[in-house]
Amino acid sequence: MSYKMENIIKDYLFVAILLGFLVYKIPNRTAPVSEIPPTINISEYMEKESLIKSSIFQTGVRLLDIKLELESNSLAKSSDLFAFIKFDSFGDVPTLINLDYVITDADGQVVYEEVGDVTVETEKSITKDFKNLNLKKGEYTLYLRTLYNIEVRDEFKQTFVVKGPSAGEIISWLIVALGLVFVTTNIILRLIKPQEKK
């Protein structure tokens, strides 16, 4: 074999080795079958979108409109206090709402507190009475504090006055009391007179 032919063979071998090295070192750019994005499934897409909306709803997005109203702001006695609460939801996911009823006097001191809860899906109205409430005459404020979706807090308030019985009511009670005294006295006298005759 001539010297020229040996050099040609060496050159070919060098090029072959170089190409083999490059092929080995260059990463395979073809994605594995498992990494190929699947075709879009409409039902799966809608389900994921619903989950995303639900996730947003549960992380503190304000989706409720709440209104607090009183039947009357002027009361003869505190146990007559009656509240209307309306909930309007802008979503379609049932929401548990924690309710905290707080009443403060004119000095801002808490004189009553009660907790409860309600679940709202779209729209709901509830009534709240305070039959066991016993407050003296004065001005008060009813606070409704709500908590839902973990971190969404709201506060609503209405003022009211406990005036006590009116003059007309006091006069009516006096008339009834005097009537009872009169009837009772007559009955006692009638029972005593027959015994005196004997």
VOLUMSE-316172 format. One line per field, with one value per atom (N, C-alpha, C): residue in one letter; chain; atom name; y, x, z. Coordinates in steps of 0.2 Angstrom, whole numbers, plus 5000, padded with zeros to 4 digits. Layout:
<atoms>
resn: (A, ...)
chain: (A, ...)
name: (CA, ...)
c2: (Y, ...)
c1: (X, ...)
c3: (Z, ...)
</atoms>
This chain:
<atoms>
resn: (M, M, M, S, S, S, Y, Y, Y, K, K, K, M, M, M, E, E, E, N, N, N, I, I, I, I, I, I, K, K, K, D, D, D, Y, Y, Y, L, L, L, F, F, F, V, V, V, A, A, A, I, I, I, L, L, L, L, L, L, G, G, G, F, F, F, L, L, L, V, V, V, Y, Y, Y, K, K, K, I, I, I, P, P, P, N, N, N, R, R, R, T, T, T, A, A, A, P, P, P, V, V, V, S, S, S, E, E, E, I, I, I, P, P, P, P, P, P, T, T, T, I, I, I, N, N, N, I, I, I, S, S, S, E, E, E, Y, Y, Y, M, M, M, E, E, E, K, K, K, E, E, E, S, S, S, L, L, L, I, I, I, K, K, K, S, S, S, S, S, S, I, I, I, F, F, F, Q, Q, Q, T, T, T, G, G, G, V, V, V, R, R, R, L, L, L, L, L, L, D, D, D, I, I, I, K, K, K, L, L, L, E, E, E, L, L, L, E, E, E, S, S, S, N, N, N, S, S, S, L, L, L, A, A, A, K, K, K, S, S, S, S, S, S, D, D, D, L, L, L, F, F, F, A, A, A, F, F, F, I, I, I, K, K, K, F, F, F, D, D, D, S, S, S, F, F, F, G, G, G, D, D, D, V, V, V, P, P, P, T, T, T, L, L, L, I, I, I, N, N, N, L, L, L, D, D, D, Y, Y, Y, V, V, V, I, I, I, T, T, T, D, D, D, A, A, A, D, D, D, G, G, G, Q, Q, Q, V, V, V, V, V, V, Y, Y, Y, E, E, E, E, E, E, V, V, V, G, G, G, D, D, D, V, V, V, T, T, T, V, V, V, E, E, E, T, T, T, E, E, E, K, K, K, S, S, S, I, I, I, T, T, T, K, K, K, D, D, D, F, F, F, K, K, K, N, N, N, L, L, L, N, N, N, L, L, L, K, K, K, K, K, K, G, G, G, E, E, E, Y, Y, Y, T, T, T, L, L, L, Y, Y, Y, L, L, L, R, R, R, T, T, T, L, L, L, Y, Y, Y, N, N, N, I, I, I, E, E, E, V, V, V, R, R, R, D, D, D, E, E, E, F, F, F, K, K, K, Q, Q, Q, T, T, T, F, F, F, V, V, V, V, V, V, K, K, K, G, G, G, P, P, P, S, S, S, A, A, A, G, G, G, E, E, E, I, I, I, I, I, I, S, S, S, W, W, W, L, L, L, I, I, I, V, V, V, A, A, A, L, L, L, G, G, G, L, L, L, V, V, V, F, F, F, V, V, V, T, T, T, T, T, T, N, N, N, I, I, I, I, I, I, L, L, L, R, R, R, L, L, L, I, I, I, K, K, K, P, P, P, Q, Q, Q, E, E, E, K, K, K, K, K, K)
chain: (A, A, A, A, A, A, A, A, A, A, A, A, A, A, A, A, A, A, A, A, A, A, A, A, A, A, A, A, A, A, A, A, A, A, A, A, A, A, A, A, A, A, A, A, A, A, A, A, A, A, A, A, A, A, A, A, A, A, A, A, A, A, A, A, A, A, A, A, A, A, A, A, A, A, A, A, A, A, A, A, A, A, A, A, A, A, A, A, A, A, A, A, A, A, A, A, A, A, A, A, A, A, A, A, A, A, A, A, A, A, A, A, A, A, A, A, A, A, A, A, A, A, A, A, A, A, A, A, A, A, A, A, A, A, A, A, A, A, A, A, A, A, A, A, A, A, A, A, A, A, A, A, A, A, A, A, A, A, A, A, A, A, A, A, A, A, A, A, A, A, A, A, A, A, A, A, A, A, A, A, A, A, A, A, A, A, A, A, A, A, A, A, A, A, A, A, A, A, A, A, A, A, A, A, A, A, A, A, A, A, A, A, A, A, A, A, A, A, A, A, A, A, A, A, A, A, A, A, A, A, A, A, A, A, A, A, A, A, A, A, A, A, A, A, A, A, A, A, A, A, A, A, A, A, A, A, A, A, A, A, A, A, A, A, A, A, A, A, A, A, A, A, A, A, A, A, A, A, A, A, A, A, A, A, A, A, A, A, A, A, A, A, A, A, A, A, A, A, A, A, A, A, A, A, A, A, A, A, A, A, A, A, A, A, A, A, A, A, A, A, A, A, A, A, A, A, A, A, A, A, A, A, A, A, A, A, A, A, A, A, A, A, A, A, A, A, A, A, A, A, A, A, A, A, A, A, A, A, A, A, A, A, A, A, A, A, A, A, A, A, A, A, A, A, A, A, A, A, A, A, A, A, A, A, A, A, A, A, A, A, A, A, A, A, A, A, A, A, A, A, A, A, A, A, A, A, A, A, A, A, A, A, A, A, A, A, A, A, A, A, A, A, A, A, A, A, A, A, A, A, A, A, A, A, A, A, A, A, A, A, A, A, A, A, A, A, A, A, A, A, A, A, A, A, A, A, A, A, A, A, A, A, A, A, A, A, A, A, A, A, A, A, A, A, A, A, A, A, A, A, A, A, A, A, A, A, A, A, A, A, A, A, A, A, A, A, A, A, A, A, A, A, A, A, A, A, A, A, A, A, A, A, A, A, A, A, A, A, A, A, A, A, A, A, A, A, A, A, A, A, A, A, A, A, A, A, A, A, A, A, A, A, A, A, A, A, A, A, A, A, A, A, A, A, A, A, A, A, A, A, A, A, A, A, A, A, A, A, A, A, A, A, A, A, A, A, A, A, A, A, A, A, A, A, A, A, A, A, A, A, A, A, A, A)
name: (N, CA, C, N, CA, C, N, CA, C, N, CA, C, N, CA, C, N, CA, C, N, CA, C, N, CA, C, N, CA, C, N, CA, C, N, CA, C, N, CA, C, N, CA, C, N, CA, C, N, CA, C, N, CA, C, N, CA, C, N, CA, C, N, CA, C, N, CA, C, N, CA, C, N, CA, C, N, CA, C, N, CA, C, N, CA, C, N, CA, C, N, CA, C, N, CA, C, N, CA, C, N, CA, C, N, CA, C, N, CA, C, N, CA, C, N, CA, C, N, CA, C, N, CA, C, N, CA, C, N, CA, C, N, CA, C, N, CA, C, N, CA, C, N, CA, C, N, CA, C, N, CA, C, N, CA, C, N, CA, C, N, CA, C, N, CA, C, N, CA, C, N, CA, C, N, CA, C, N, CA, C, N, CA, C, N, CA, C, N, CA, C, N, CA, C, N, CA, C, N, CA, C, N, CA, C, N, CA, C, N, CA, C, N, CA, C, N, CA, C, N, CA, C, N, CA, C, N, CA, C, N, CA, C, N, CA, C, N, CA, C, N, CA, C, N, CA, C, N, CA, C, N, CA, C, N, CA, C, N, CA, C, N, CA, C, N, CA, C, N, CA, C, N, CA, C, N, CA, C, N, CA, C, N, CA, C, N, CA, C, N, CA, C, N, CA, C, N, CA, C, N, CA, C, N, CA, C, N, CA, C, N, CA, C, N, CA, C, N, CA, C, N, CA, C, N, CA, C, N, CA, C, N, CA, C, N, CA, C, N, CA, C, N, CA, C, N, CA, C, N, CA, C, N, CA, C, N, CA, C, N, CA, C, N, CA, C, N, CA, C, N, CA, C, N, CA, C, N, CA, C, N, CA, C, N, CA, C, N, CA, C, N, CA, C, N, CA, C, N, CA, C, N, CA, C, N, CA, C, N, CA, C, N, CA, C, N, CA, C, N, CA, C, N, CA, C, N, CA, C, N, CA, C, N, CA, C, N, CA, C, N, CA, C, N, CA, C, N, CA, C, N, CA, C, N, CA, C, N, CA, C, N, CA, C, N, CA, C, N, CA, C, N, CA, C, N, CA, C, N, CA, C, N, CA, C, N, CA, C, N, CA, C, N, CA, C, N, CA, C, N, CA, C, N, CA, C, N, CA, C, N, CA, C, N, CA, C, N, CA, C, N, CA, C, N, CA, C, N, CA, C, N, CA, C, N, CA, C, N, CA, C, N, CA, C, N, CA, C, N, CA, C, N, CA, C, N, CA, C, N, CA, C, N, CA, C, N, CA, C, N, CA, C, N, CA, C, N, CA, C, N, CA, C, N, CA, C, N, CA, C, N, CA, C, N, CA, C, N, CA, C, N, CA, C, N, CA, C, N, CA, C, N, CA, C, N, CA, C, N, CA, C, N, CA, C, N, CA, C, N, CA, C, N, CA, C, N, CA, C, N, CA, C, N, CA, C, N, CA, C, N, CA, C, N, CA, C, N, CA, C, N, CA, C, N, CA, C, N, CA, C, N, CA, C, N, CA, C, N, CA, C, N, CA, C, N, CA, C, N, CA, C)
c2: (4994, 5000, 5006, 5011, 5017, 5022, 5026, 5031, 5035, 5037, 5041, 5038, 5031, 5028, 5027, 5026, 5026, 5032, 5038, 5044, 5045, 5043, 5044, 5040, 5033, 5029, 5032, 5035, 5038, 5044, 5048, 5053, 5051, 5046, 5043, 5041, 5037, 5035, 5040, 5046, 5051, 5055, 5055, 5059, 5054, 5047, 5043, 5043, 5043, 5044, 5050, 5056, 5062, 5063, 5060, 5060, 5055, 5050, 5046, 5049, 5053, 5056, 5062, 5065, 5071, 5068, 5062, 5059, 5057, 5054, 5052, 5058, 5064, 5069, 5074, 5074, 5078, 5075, 5078, 5075, 5074, 5069, 5067, 5072, 5076, 5081, 5078, 5072, 5069, 5068, 5070, 5070, 5063, 5060, 5053, 5053, 5047, 5047, 5050, 5049, 5051, 5059, 5062, 5069, 5073, 5069, 5072, 5075, 5081, 5084, 5080, 5078, 5075, 5080, 5077, 5081, 5084, 5090, 5093, 5090, 5088, 5085, 5090, 5092, 5097, 5096, 5090, 5089, 5089, 5087, 5088, 5095, 5099, 5106, 5110, 5108, 5111, 5110, 5103, 5101, 5105, 5106, 5109, 5117, 5120, 5126, 5127, 5122, 5122, 5122, 5118, 5117, 5123, 5127, 5133, 5138, 5139, 5143, 5142, 5135, 5133, 5135, 5134, 5136, 5143, 5147, 5155, 5157, 5153, 5155, 5153, 5148, 5146, 5150, 5154, 5157, 5165, 5167, 5174, 5178, 5176, 5181, 5183, 5189, 5191, 5190, 5185, 5183, 5184, 5187, 5188, 5195, 5196, 5203, 5202, 5205, 5204, 5210, 5210, 5216, 5214, 5219, 5218, 5224, 5222, 5227, 5225, 5230, 5229, 5230, 5226, 5227, 5234, 5236, 5243, 5245, 5251, 5254, 5257, 5257, 5260, 5254, 5252, 5246, 5248, 5245, 5246, 5242, 5236, 5232, 5228, 5227, 5224, 5217, 5214, 5207, 5208, 5214, 5215, 5216, 5215, 5216, 5211, 5212, 5207, 5210, 5205, 5207, 5203, 5206, 5203, 5203, 5197, 5196, 5193, 5196, 5193, 5192, 5186, 5184, 5183, 5187, 5186, 5183, 5177, 5175, 5176, 5178, 5179, 5172, 5167, 5161, 5155, 5149, 5144, 5138, 5140, 5135, 5136, 5131, 5132, 5135, 5140, 5143, 5143, 5141, 5141, 5148, 5151, 5158, 5158, 5160, 5160, 5167, 5167, 5173, 5175, 5181, 5183, 5189, 5189, 5194, 5198, 5204, 5208, 5214, 5215, 5221, 5225, 5232, 5236, 5242, 5245, 5250, 5257, 5262, 5269, 5270, 5267, 5268, 5263, 5259, 5254, 5247, 5246, 5240, 5235, 5229, 5223, 5221, 5221, 5219, 5212, 5210, 5204, 5201, 5194, 5191, 5184, 5182, 5176, 5174, 5167, 5165, 5160, 5160, 5155, 5154, 5150, 5149, 5148, 5149, 5148, 5146, 5141, 5139, 5143, 5146, 5150, 5147, 5146, 5143, 5149, 5152, 5157, 5163, 5162, 5167, 5165, 5168, 5166, 5172, 5171, 5176, 5173, 5176, 5173, 5178, 5176, 5181, 5179, 5184, 5183, 5187, 5183, 5186, 5186, 5190, 5191, 5190, 5185, 5184, 5185, 5182, 5182, 5188, 5193, 5199, 5204, 5206, 5210, 5216, 5222, 5228, 5233, 5237, 5243, 5249, 5254, 5259, 5262, 5264, 5267, 5266, 5268, 5267, 5262, 5258, 5252, 5251, 5247, 5245, 5238, 5235, 5228, 5227, 5223, 5222, 5214, 5213, 5207, 5206, 5202, 5200, 5193, 5193, 5187, 5185, 5178, 5176, 5170, 5170, 5164, 5164, 5158, 5157, 5158, 5156, 5156, 5163, 5168, 5174, 5180, 5179, 5185, 5187, 5193, 5196, 5202, 5202, 5208, 5210, 5217, 5219, 5224, 5222, 5226, 5229, 5235, 5237, 5241, 5241, 5244, 5247, 5253, 5256, 5255, 5255, 5255, 5257, 5259, 5262, 5258, 5257, 5254, 5260, 5261, 5267, 5265, 5258, 5256, 5257, 5256, 5256, 5264, 5265, 5272, 5274, 5280, 5283, 5279, 5278, 5275, 5268, 5264, 5257, 5257, 5262, 5262, 5263, 5268, 5269, 5263, 5260, 5253, 5248, 5247, 5243, 5245, 5251, 5253, 5252, 5253, 5252, 5244, 5240, 5233, 5231, 5234, 5232, 5234, 5240, 5243, 5239, 5237, 5232, 5226, 5223, 5216, 5217, 5223, 5224, 5225, 5228, 5229, 5223, 5219, 5212, 5208, 5208, 5203, 5206, 5212, 5215, 5213, 5214, 5212, 5204, 5200, 5193, 5192, 5195, 5194, 5196, 5202, 5205, 5200, 5198, 5193, 5187, 5184, 5178, 5180, 5186, 5187, 5189, 5192, 5194, 5188, 5183, 5178, 5175, 5175, 5172, 5177, 5183, 5188, 5188, 5186, 5185, 5179, 5174, 5168, 5170)
c1: (5004, 5000, 5005, 5003, 5007, 5006, 5011, 5010, 5004, 5002, 4996, 4990, 4989, 4983, 4983, 4988, 4988, 4985, 4988, 4985, 4978, 4975, 4968, 4964, 4966, 4963, 4963, 4969, 4969, 4964, 4964, 4959, 4952, 4950, 4943, 4942, 4946, 4945, 4945, 4949, 4948, 4941, 4939, 4932, 4927, 4927, 4922, 4922, 4928, 4928, 4925, 4927, 4924, 4917, 4914, 4907, 4903, 4906, 4904, 4904, 4909, 4909, 4904, 4903, 4898, 4891, 4890, 4883, 4882, 4887, 4886, 4885, 4888, 4888, 4882, 4879, 4873, 4867, 4863, 4857, 4852, 4848, 4842, 4837, 4835, 4830, 4823, 4822, 4816, 4812, 4806, 4803, 4801, 4801, 4798, 4791, 4788, 4781, 4777, 4779, 4776, 4776, 4780, 4781, 4777, 4775, 4771, 4764, 4763, 4757, 4751, 4746, 4740, 4736, 4731, 4726, 4721, 4718, 4714, 4707, 4705, 4699, 4694, 4689, 4684, 4681, 4679, 4676, 4681, 4688, 4693, 4695, 4694, 4696, 4691, 4684, 4679, 4679, 4681, 4682, 4688, 4693, 4699, 4697, 4693, 4691, 4687, 4682, 4678, 4682, 4687, 4691, 4695, 4697, 4701, 4696, 4690, 4685, 4684, 4683, 4682, 4688, 4694, 4700, 4700, 4698, 4698, 4693, 4687, 4682, 4684, 4688, 4690, 4696, 4699, 4705, 4704, 4698, 4697, 4693, 4691, 4688, 4681, 4679, 4673, 4667, 4663, 4658, 4651, 4650, 4644, 4642, 4635, 4633, 4628, 4629, 4626, 4623, 4616, 4613, 4610, 4610, 4607, 4602, 4596, 4591, 4587, 4585, 4581, 4573, 4569, 4562, 4560, 4563, 4562, 4568, 4570, 4576, 4574, 4567, 4565, 4561, 4563, 4560, 4558, 4552, 4549, 4554, 4556, 4560, 4565, 4571, 4576, 4575, 4570, 4569, 4564, 4562, 4558, 4563, 4570, 4574, 4574, 4573, 4572, 4576, 4580, 4584, 4583, 4584, 4583, 4590, 4592, 4599, 4598, 4600, 4600, 4606, 4607, 4613, 4612, 4616, 4616, 4623, 4623, 4630, 4631, 4637, 4638, 4642, 4642, 4645, 4640, 4642, 4637, 4639, 4644, 4647, 4644, 4641, 4639, 4644, 4643, 4648, 4645, 4649, 4648, 4650, 4645, 4647, 4646, 4651, 4651, 4649, 4644, 4640, 4642, 4644, 4645, 4641, 4636, 4631, 4634, 4635, 4638, 4634, 4632, 4629, 4633, 4634, 4638, 4633, 4635, 4631, 4634, 4631, 4634, 4641, 4644, 4651, 4655, 4652, 4656, 4658, 4655, 4656, 4651, 4654, 4650, 4645, 4639, 4634, 4631, 4632, 4629, 4633, 4634, 4637, 4634, 4634, 4631, 4634, 4635, 4638, 4633, 4634, 4630, 4633, 4630, 4632, 4627, 4628, 4623, 4626, 4623, 4626, 4622, 4626, 4622, 4625, 4621, 4623, 4622, 4616, 4614, 4611, 4606, 4602, 4599, 4599, 4596, 4594, 4588, 4587, 4585, 4587, 4586, 4584, 4580, 4578, 4582, 4583, 4586, 4583, 4580, 4577, 4581, 4580, 4584, 4579, 4575, 4570, 4573, 4579, 4582, 4586, 4586, 4590, 4587, 4590, 4588, 4593, 4591, 4595, 4591, 4594, 4591, 4590, 4587, 4585, 4592, 4592, 4598, 4599, 4605, 4606, 4611, 4610, 4614, 4616, 4621, 4623, 4623, 4620, 4620, 4625, 4630, 4635, 4634, 4635, 4635, 4642, 4646, 4652, 4652, 4654, 4654, 4661, 4662, 4668, 4667, 4670, 4669, 4675, 4675, 4681, 4688, 4688, 4694, 4696, 4696, 4699, 4695, 4689, 4685, 4681, 4682, 4678, 4674, 4668, 4664, 4661, 4659, 4655, 4650, 4644, 4638, 4635, 4632, 4629, 4623, 4619, 4613, 4612, 4610, 4609, 4602, 4600, 4593, 4593, 4587, 4586, 4581, 4583, 4578, 4575, 4568, 4565, 4561, 4560, 4556, 4548, 4544, 4537, 4535, 4530, 4528, 4523, 4521, 4516, 4510, 4507, 4501, 4501, 4507, 4507, 4507, 4511, 4511, 4504, 4500, 4493, 4489, 4490, 4486, 4487, 4494, 4496, 4493, 4493, 4490, 4482, 4479, 4472, 4470, 4474, 4473, 4475, 4480, 4482, 4477, 4474, 4469, 4462, 4461, 4455, 4456, 4462, 4463, 4462, 4465, 4464, 4457, 4453, 4446, 4442, 4443, 4440, 4442, 4448, 4450, 4447, 4447, 4444, 4437, 4433, 4426, 4425, 4429, 4428, 4430, 4435, 4437, 4431, 4428, 4423, 4417, 4415, 4409, 4410, 4417, 4418, 4418, 4419, 4420, 4413, 4408, 4402, 4397, 4397, 4393, 4395, 4401, 4404, 4402, 4402, 4400, 4393, 4388, 4381, 4380, 4384, 4383, 4385)
c3: (5000, 5000, 5000, 4996, 4995, 5001, 5002, 5007, 5006, 5000, 4999, 5001, 4999, 5001, 5009, 5012, 5019, 5023, 5020, 5022, 5021, 5015, 5014, 5019, 5020, 5025, 5032, 5034, 5040, 5041, 5035, 5035, 5036, 5032, 5033, 5040, 5043, 5050, 5054, 5054, 5058, 5058, 5051, 5050, 5053, 5052, 5055, 5062, 5066, 5073, 5075, 5072, 5074, 5073, 5068, 5067, 5072, 5074, 5079, 5086, 5087, 5094, 5094, 5088, 5088, 5089, 5086, 5086, 5093, 5097, 5104, 5109, 5107, 5112, 5111, 5105, 5103, 5106, 5111, 5114, 5109, 5110, 5106, 5107, 5102, 5102, 5101, 5100, 5099, 5105, 5106, 5113, 5114, 5120, 5121, 5120, 5119, 5118, 5123, 5130, 5135, 5136, 5133, 5133, 5127, 5123, 5117, 5119, 5119, 5121, 5118, 5122, 5119, 5116, 5112, 5108, 5114, 5113, 5117, 5118, 5124, 5125, 5128, 5125, 5127, 5134, 5135, 5142, 5147, 5146, 5151, 5152, 5146, 5147, 5151, 5150, 5154, 5161, 5163, 5169, 5173, 5169, 5172, 5174, 5169, 5170, 5176, 5177, 5183, 5189, 5189, 5195, 5196, 5191, 5192, 5195, 5193, 5195, 5203, 5204, 5211, 5215, 5213, 5217, 5218, 5213, 5214, 5219, 5219, 5223, 5231, 5232, 5238, 5241, 5237, 5240, 5242, 5243, 5245, 5240, 5235, 5230, 5233, 5233, 5236, 5231, 5232, 5228, 5231, 5236, 5240, 5241, 5240, 5242, 5248, 5254, 5260, 5262, 5264, 5267, 5274, 5278, 5285, 5286, 5288, 5290, 5296, 5300, 5306, 5304, 5308, 5307, 5310, 5315, 5318, 5322, 5321, 5325, 5331, 5333, 5339, 5343, 5349, 5352, 5359, 5361, 5368, 5372, 5370, 5374, 5369, 5372, 5368, 5365, 5368, 5365, 5359, 5357, 5351, 5345, 5346, 5340, 5335, 5329, 5324, 5318, 5315, 5309, 5303, 5297, 5291, 5288, 5285, 5282, 5275, 5270, 5263, 5260, 5257, 5254, 5246, 5242, 5235, 5233, 5230, 5228, 5220, 5218, 5211, 5208, 5212, 5209, 5210, 5209, 5209, 5214, 5218, 5223, 5230, 5233, 5240, 5244, 5248, 5252, 5260, 5264, 5271, 5274, 5277, 5280, 5287, 5291, 5298, 5300, 5305, 5307, 5314, 5315, 5322, 5323, 5328, 5330, 5336, 5336, 5341, 5342, 5349, 5350, 5355, 5354, 5358, 5361, 5366, 5369, 5366, 5369, 5367, 5368, 5373, 5374, 5371, 5366, 5362, 5366, 5372, 5376, 5373, 5372, 5370, 5375, 5374, 5379, 5377, 5371, 5368, 5362, 5362, 5356, 5355, 5349, 5347, 5340, 5340, 5333, 5330, 5323, 5320, 5313, 5308, 5302, 5297, 5290, 5285, 5279, 5275, 5268, 5263, 5258, 5253, 5246, 5242, 5235, 5230, 5229, 5225, 5228, 5232, 5235, 5241, 5247, 5253, 5257, 5261, 5266, 5272, 5278, 5284, 5289, 5294, 5300, 5306, 5310, 5317, 5322, 5327, 5333, 5339, 5344, 5350, 5356, 5356, 5361, 5368, 5369, 5376, 5378, 5373, 5374, 5380, 5384, 5390, 5391, 5388, 5388, 5391, 5395, 5398, 5392, 5394, 5389, 5387, 5380, 5378, 5370, 5368, 5361, 5360, 5355, 5354, 5346, 5345, 5338, 5337, 5332, 5330, 5325, 5326, 5321, 5318, 5312, 5309, 5305, 5308, 5305, 5302, 5296, 5292, 5290, 5289, 5287, 5282, 5276, 5272, 5267, 5263, 5259, 5262, 5269, 5273, 5275, 5271, 5273, 5271, 5268, 5266, 5272, 5275, 5281, 5279, 5281, 5280, 5287, 5288, 5294, 5292, 5295, 5293, 5300, 5300, 5307, 5306, 5311, 5311, 5318, 5319, 5326, 5328, 5334, 5337, 5344, 5346, 5352, 5356, 5362, 5367, 5371, 5370, 5373, 5380, 5380, 5386, 5384, 5388, 5387, 5386, 5382, 5381, 5386, 5387, 5392, 5391, 5385, 5384, 5387, 5386, 5388, 5396, 5399, 5406, 5409, 5406, 5408, 5407, 5402, 5401, 5406, 5408, 5413, 5420, 5421, 5427, 5428, 5422, 5422, 5423, 5420, 5421, 5428, 5431, 5438, 5443, 5442, 5446, 5445, 5439, 5438, 5442, 5441, 5445, 5452, 5455, 5462, 5464, 5460, 5461, 5461, 5456, 5456, 5462, 5463, 5469, 5475, 5477, 5483, 5484, 5478, 5478, 5480, 5477, 5478, 5486, 5488, 5496, 5500, 5498, 5503, 5502, 5497, 5496, 5500, 5500, 5504, 5512, 5514, 5521, 5524, 5520, 5522, 5525, 5521, 5523, 5530, 5531, 5537, 5543, 5542, 5547, 5549, 5545, 5546, 5551, 5550, 5554, 5561)
</atoms>
